[in-house]
């Protein structure tokens, strides 16, 4: 499964388009998040060390390190999502009674929910860092930071869908409702942040 990280871009796209369950929506969402974090890191790489931003050098280096760490975490989540889906998918092929009585079912289901939920939270953090870092990023890289924010925003929404598709399978309805409410909160925050970021980006390009 970790071999997916060693594929070329062309190979990964081919694997995604193929008639096979993985890579699927969750792993593609994680890849989208990794691209967001990596692109944001590039924008900061062109900012740190510049005399014009010396006053915010410390903040920028901290933000840059956060983006780099987030990219690595998204890559790990990509692999975890594939593993989680493959485990759950095998169990979903069993008859309902046999599946629900299987001790492996609930852990597999929870993993399939938690991985994209984690990706959504991480993407929200990346989006927040893009918004916060906008005024202290190299002006020639602001469009790249804006694209990174757009991908982070998309990752939150994509991950939300991957969480919700499995929530009806949770036997504990209260737990499912709690997860659903948490995801709604994440999505709402992401929408607000992205509206702010988009307005700043468009104003800068005007």
N, C-alpha and C positions, 0 to 999 in steps of 0.2 A: 504493500500500500504506500509506503514511503517513496516507492519508485516514482510515483506521480510527480514528486517534486523535482525529479531528475529529467523529466521529459522536456523536449524543446517546446516552445510556444505552439508551433504547428502540430506537434504530436499531442499536446494536451487538448487543443481544440478538436482534433480528430477523435480523441477518446471521449470527449464530452458529447460530440455529435453522434457517436456510435450507439447502436442498439444494445446498450448495457446499462446497468443501474448506477454505476459510478464511473467517473465523477458525476454527481448530480447537483441539485439546487443548493444544498448546504455547502458542499466543497467549493462550488463556483462562487457562492457568497463570500466564503473565507478568502478565496483568491482575490476577489474584488476588494476586500478589506486590506489585503497585503499590498495590492497595487496602490491603494489610497495612502497607506502609511509610507510606502517606499517613495512615491512621488512627492509627498510632503517633506520627506527627509531630504530629497534632492533640492527642493526649494530652500531649505535651511542650510544645506551644504554651501550654496552660493551666497549665503548671508553671513555666516560666522566668519570672523577674521576680517571683515570689511570695516574700515575706519568709520564709515557713516553709521554703523550699528554698534560701535564700541560700547556705548552706554548700556546696551541690552545684551551684551555678549554672553553673560552668565545665563540669562533666561533662555536665550536662543540655543545655547549648547545643551541645556537641560531638555528643551523641547525636542531638539534633534535626537538626543539619546532616547527619548520616549517614542518617537516615530520609528526608530530602528528596532527597538524592543517590540513594538506593536507588530511590525512586519514579520518578525520571527514568530511571534505568538500566533498570528493568523496562519502562517504556514503550518504550524503544529496543529491548529484547529482543522485545517484542510484534511490532514491525514487522519485526525481523530474522527472527523465527520464521516469519512469513507468507512472507517472501521465500525463506527456505531451503526451506520445504515446497513452495512452488510450483515451485521449480527442480527439486527431487528428484522430485516427483510427475510432472512431464513426462518425466523420464528413466525412471521406473519403468514407463511405458507401452510402452517399447521392448522388443523380444525380449531375453531374458537375455544372449545372446552379444553382441548389438549394444550393449546397455546397459553391460556390463562393460568393453567395449573403448572406450567413449566417454571421452575425457580429462576431460570435465566431471562424470562420475559420482562419482568419489571425493571431489572437493572439495565437491560438493553434499551428499553423504552425511555427510561430516565436519561440515559446517555444521549440518545437521539434528540432529546429535547434540550438538555443542558448545553450541548456543544454549540448549536446555533444561538442559544440564549447568551452564552458567553461571548460569541462573536458580535452579537448586537451591542452588548455593553462596551466591548472594546472599540467597536466602530464609533460609538457615541463619544468615547474619550478622544479618539482621533479627530473627530469632527469638532469637538470643543477646542482642542489644541490648535486646529486650523483657524478657527475664529479668533481665539486669543492671540495667535501669532501673526495675524494679518498685518497689524500696524507696525510690526518690527521685522518684516520679511523684505528682502531685496525687491524693490519695485518692479524689476524686470522679470521676477518669478511669481508675481501675484496671480497670474492666470493659471500657472501650474498648481499653485496652492488651492485655487478655486476648483480646479478639476479634482484634486485630491479630496476636497470637501464633498464634491458631488458623488464621488465613489464611496466615501464613508457613509454618506446619507443613504445611498442605494443599498449598502451592505446592511444597514439597520433594517430597512424595509424587507429585503430579501430574507434575512435571518428570521425576522418576525413571521414570515410566511412558513418557513421551515419548522418553526416552533409550533405554530398553530395547527399544522397538518397532523401532528401526532397527539395533540392535547386530548382529543376525544377518546383516545385509547387508555388514558389514565383512569384507573379504577376509583381514585379519590377525587370526587368532583370539586371539593373545596380547594384541594391543591391545584387542580387545573384552573380554577377561577383565579387563584392567586397569581399563577404564572401569567395568565391572560392579562390581568390587570397590570402586572409589572411590565409586560411587553407594550401595552398601550401607553404607559408612562414613558418608556424609552422612545417609542415612535413619536410621541408628542413633543418631547424635548428635541429630538433630532430634526423634526420639521421646523421648529422655531429657530434652531441654530442655523439650519441651512437657508432659511429665508433671510436671515441676517447676513450670512456669508455671501449669498447670491447678490443681495443689494449692494454690498461693499464691492464685490467683484465687478458688477456692471457699472457702478459709479467710477471705478478706477479705469475701466476701458472706454468710458465716454469721452 
